[in-house]
Amino acid sequence: MVCLTGQPLSCVRANGASEFPAVGEFELIERFFARLGVSRADVTLGVGDDAALLVVPPQHELVACVDTLVQGLHFPATTRADDIGWRSLAVNLSDIAAMGATPAWATLALTLPTADEEWLESFSLGFDAMAKAHQVSLVGGDTTQGPLTVTVQVMGFLPSGTALRRSGAQVGDLLYVTGWPGDAAAGLALIEGRLSGQGAYRGALEHKFRRPEPRVAFGQRLRGVASACVDVSDGLAQDLGRLIGASGVGAVMRASELPLSQALFALAGERGARDFALGGGDDYELLFTVPPSRRAGLARAMATAGSPACHCIGEITEGRGIRLVSAAGDLSLPAGWDHFSV
């Protein structure tokens, strides 16, 4: 972890005032990041050198993903530092889950307006909790000065040739989603004042946004069962569009089968809940397809302790595009998240 400019984080402003008077970059790394996550035997060299040295098991493929979270765009400025630390790793672990892989190593690039030690301590606690929950070791990264931005790369592995992809769905496959899509988006709407509500329902929905739970173990159990898979980060409808686009097929979703949580339904109503579920994003659930011949395998995966709820919401069809059907006819689909359309 070195500053991209080669200068320590105790660099000065144009007026000569120290931007980070309390702690320098290398002290910051040693105090808050050098020992995050678990100790792994496959880390030959971790934090503290120019690069990490990692060992991929024989007959396995390396899986890598990266995501950036920007304050004011991906999380409100009022978000607690420990929740930011948790989320920054969780969103990457969700991508690993969608491939059916085992996470192992992470790197962290952290851009900070100031080296606030209380904030750093809280951030590192949240990051560490998520890392230890999934046996991930932090092996390197970068720190620099600027608007609060968190970039995390996660790497893992899986047996060669077993990765789940977006491109495997076939006509006749059944379409499933884990968990309760829309809850996290409604939680953010509550935080930002776009949705109102109090009590336990509000708390439950806000928690879904602040502390997403990536479906890592379940993704591994979907290897050999699911024909295609994608994580739901930008809205159920939009991410389904990516899956069927990669597979060259169409899809039908049944509005009556969309899983809407009691909290979401109570605070947003039927139409609002459906719109959050289809277009809200930030769910980090798994959307996947299963051939009818593999339903028994899915049942076994779902019966494993700790498995999330899974809901069959439709099927894969010929042609292109998505239809959302109801007893009254086809319904329109809300738009999902797009960085360059806001």
Buried (B, 14 or more C-beta within 10 A) or exposed (E): BBBEEEEBBBBEEEEEEEBBEEBBBBBBBBBBBBBBBBEBEEBEEBBEEEEBEBEBEEEBBBBBBBBBBBBEEBBEEEBBBBBBBBBBBBBBBBBBBBBBBBBBBBBBBBBBBBBBBEBBEBBBBBBBBBBEBBBBBBBBBBBBBEEBBBBBBBBBBBBEEBBBBBEBBEEBBBBBBBBBBBBBBBBBBBBEEEBEBEEEBBBBBBBBBBBBBBBBBBBBBBBEBBBBBBBBBBBBBBBBBBBBEBBEBBBBBBBEEBBBBEBBBBBBEEEBBBBBBBBBBBBBBBBBBBBEEBEEBBEEBBEEEEBBEBBBBBBBBEEEEBBBBEEEEEBEBBEBBEEEEE
